[in-house]
Amino acid sequence: MAILGYARVSTGEQNLEPQLIELREAGCSRIHEEHASGANRARPVLARLIETIAPGDTLVVVRLDRLARSLVHLLQVIERLEARGAHFRSLHDPIDTSTPQGKFSLQVMGAVAELERALIAERTKAGLRAAKAEGRVGGNPGLKAREPSAIRKARLGRDEVYMQELLATAEEWVGPVRRHRPRLGWKAMAAHINAKLPPGRPEWSEIRLRRACARFVREGMMEASVLERAPRKDVDDRLMAVVAGIAGADPALTVRDIGRRLEKMREKTPRGGVRWNPSSVQMLLERARSHGLLDPEHPAT
């Protein structure tokens, strides 16, 4: 279990050394340094750190403002760390998620954030009602006037929201893409990821997945090789990827269980039928193992 430090300053002219000294004294075995504005949530160093942190590790910062500039963003980052089984500690704030007191402080902060969101929503609604009563039309005047600065600000806002969505879902797709692209085509890749998603989670389309990968490549958060063209594959590669995703998500399933799951998903057999025989599932499992989509020792039989 490692103690990992994260140090950030907004510009290249600022000095990281005071943070580095405190983090070393706190016992950090490795310190990740980043020069980026706190208002910019798309920070490659922090994103890679969260993506690769191991269960039991602890991420340490000197102060909370080195990690996030808003309470909502802070809670999102800590939630992603907890999803990976990691802890978080701030040296100058009462936050240490490995202790009961730290968890309580985090719960209080979560309640404050929820109240803050509710108050903002209510003020927004009240403002819209007042504007409507006075006959004023809502909207951004700068955008309506097609002012370049307003358009640029709106685009940056949408881009930040999009990047946050990608970071929030990174655990679903980044690992599989790195392991299986470009050997697996985009259609099969999306099917493989979707087969592992819990019920109710939005599925990945080929286009959405390709766009997400292209964005991570541009940010330096993913290797450019994932965007290379896949070799020509057999028509049932998508089925192979779906079966591998189902089996990988729950190793306790038998081939009969996987067949029933495929029937519920209305997946046609390789011959176009609606009833799945165990032999068809077994064939696809063997192909998935040979393609590296499943561990060779996977227990499904």
N, C-alpha and C positions, 0 to 999 in steps of 0.2 A: 504494500500500500504506500504510494508515493504522495509527497506533499509538493504540489506544483504551484508556482507563483505566476501571476499575471500583472505586468506593469505597463501602464499606458500614459503617454503624453500627447497633447493635441498637435504639436508641431515639431519639426526636426530641431528647432532651436532650443526647445525645452530640455531639461536634464533629467534623465531617468535614474541617475545614481542614488538619490535619497530613497526612492522606492526600492531599488535593488538591495540596498544595505538592510532595510527593515525586513524584506522578504528572506534574505539569507539568514538573518538573525532568528527568523521564525522557523528555520529548518527546511526551507524549500530546496529540494534536490535539483530541480530545473526551474528556470524562470523564462517565461515567454514575454518578449518585448514587442510593443506595437506603437507606431506613431500614427495616430488617427484621431479625428474629432470625436468626442463623446456623443455628439448628436448623430453621428453616422453609425447605424446599427450593423451595417454590412462590413464587419471587421474581419478580414481573412484569418488573422492569427488567432483571435478569440474563437472563431467558428471552427477552425481545425482543432483547437485545444478541446473544445466541448465534444466534438465528434470523436476524438480518439482517447479521451480520458477513460481510465479503467475503473471497474467497480471497486469501491473502497478507497480510491484516491481522493485527495482533498485539494480543491482549488482555493488559493489564498490571494487576497488583494490587500493593499494597504488601507484603502478607504472605498466605500461603496461607489463613489463617483468615478473611480477608475474603471469600474465594470459597466455602469449604466448611468444614464442621465435622467431617467424617470423611474418611478416606483413600478409601473407596469412592466417596463423592459426588464428591470431587475428580477421581478418575480418570474418572468418568462425564462430567463437564463437559469435561475435556480431550479425551476421545474424541469428543464432539460437535463440538468446535472443529476437531479434525483432520479429521473427516468433511466439514467445510465448507472445508477447505484453509487454515484459519487457524492461527496460532501462539499460544502462551501463555507469559507470563513473570511471575515473582514477584520483586520487587526485593530482598527480604530472604531469599530461599531459592534454592538452586542448581537452579532449574527454569527452563529456557528451551528450549522445544521446537523452536526454529529452529537450535539448535546440537547437535552430536553428544553433548557432555557432558550437556546438559540432557535429551536423549532417553534417555541411559543412566540418569540419575537417576530418570527416570520409569519405566523398565523395572524398576529395583530396587524402587521404591515399589509397582509392580503385583505383583511377586513377594511382597512383604511382605503386601499386602492379600489375596492368594490364600491365603497361609499362615494369616493371621488368620482368614479365613472357615473354613478347614479345621479350625482349632483350636476355634473356637466351635461348629461342627457336632459335633465329636467330644465336647466337654464336654456339649453338650445331650443327645446320645445316651447318654452315660454317666450323666447325671442321671436320665434317663427309666428306664434299666435299674435304677438303684439304687432309684428310687421304686417301680417295679413289684415288685422283690424284697421291699420292706418293706410291700407292700400298700397303698401310697398311690396315690390316683387323681390323674392329671395335670390340668392346666387352671388357669385363673385363678379363685381363690376369690371375688374381687370380682365377676367376671362371673356366676359361679354364684349369688351372693347378690343379683344384680341391683342392685349398688350404682351410683348415678348417676355417680360419679367414674370408676369402672372402665369403665363403658359409654362415657362420653365419651372417655376415653383410647383405648379400642379403636377408636372411630369415627375419631378424629383420625389414628390410625396407619394405618387402611385408606385414609383420604382422602389421606394423604401418599404412600402407595404408588401409588395411582391417578394422582395428579398426576405422579409421577415417570415412570410408564409413558407418560402423554401427552407429556411433555417429550421422552422418549427417542424417540418416534415422530413428533414434530412435523414433521420434514422430509418425511415421507411424505404428509401430508394438509393441513397449514396453507396452503401455497402454492396448491395446486389449489382449495381451498375459497375462499380470498380472491379468486381469479381468476374462479371460475365460479358461485359462489352469490350471490344466489338464482336466477340465470338458469337453472341446472340443478337438477332435482329431486334429492332425497336418494338415491333408488335409482340414478339415473344417475351421481350424484356418487361414490357408493361404488364403482360398477362402473369408473368412470374411474380412480380411485385404485388399485383392486385390479389393474387391467390392467398397471400399471407396477411392481408389487411383484416382487422377486426370488423365485424358488422357495423354498418353505418358510416364507415370512413369513405370519403370520396375516392373514386378509383382514378388511376392514372391512364390517360390516353397516350398514344404514341407521340402526338404533337406536344402535349404538355410535358412529358418526360424529356423529350429532346430539347425543348426550350430551357427546362430547368438545368440540364447538363451543360448546355451551351453557356448559360449564365455563370455557373460555378467555374467553368473553364476560364471564362473572361476574368473572373475575380481571382484566379490562381488557386482555387480551392479544389480543383479536380484536374486530373491529367488530360491533356488534349487527345490522347489516344482513344478515349471513350467515344469520340465523335467520328472515328474512322468508319468507313463503310464495312458492313458485315459481309462475310462470304455468303454465297448462295446456299440456302438450306432447304431441307425437305419441307413439304407443305404442313406436316404435323408437328413442326418445331414449337408452335404456340401451345399445342396440347401437352407436349413434353414439359414445357415451362410451367404450365398450370398445375400439372400433376406434381412436379417437383416443389412448387410453392406450397401446395396443400400438405404434402408429406413433410416438408421441412418445418412448417409451422407447428405440426403436431406429430412427433415421431411415433406416438403410441397408436396411430391409425393403422389398420390393416388394409390390404388392397381392396377388400370388400367395402370397408368404410370409405375409402377414397372414391371408389366407384359410385357409392350412394351420394357422396358430396358432389361429384361431377353431374349426376342426374338432377340433383336439386338446382345446380347452376345452369341446367339445360345445355350442357356441353355435348355436342355430338361426338360419337366415337370416330376413330380414323376412317371407318367405312361409311360414316354418315348415319349410323343408328342412334337410338335414344337409350338403349339399355347397355350398361357397361359390364363386360365380363371381367373377372379377375385377371385373366390372361392378358387382356388388352392393357389394363392398368400396370401389370407387372412388366410388360414390354416397354411401356413408356418410362417406368421407374429405372429399368436397366439402361435405357438410352440416357436418362437424366444423369445417372451415375457416371456413364462413360464420357458425358460432356462436362463433368465437374459441377453440375447443378446440385448434386446430393453427395453426402459423404458415402464412400464405398461400403461402409459398415452400417448404413441406415437400416433399421430393423424391419421396415414395412415388408410383409410377406402375405 
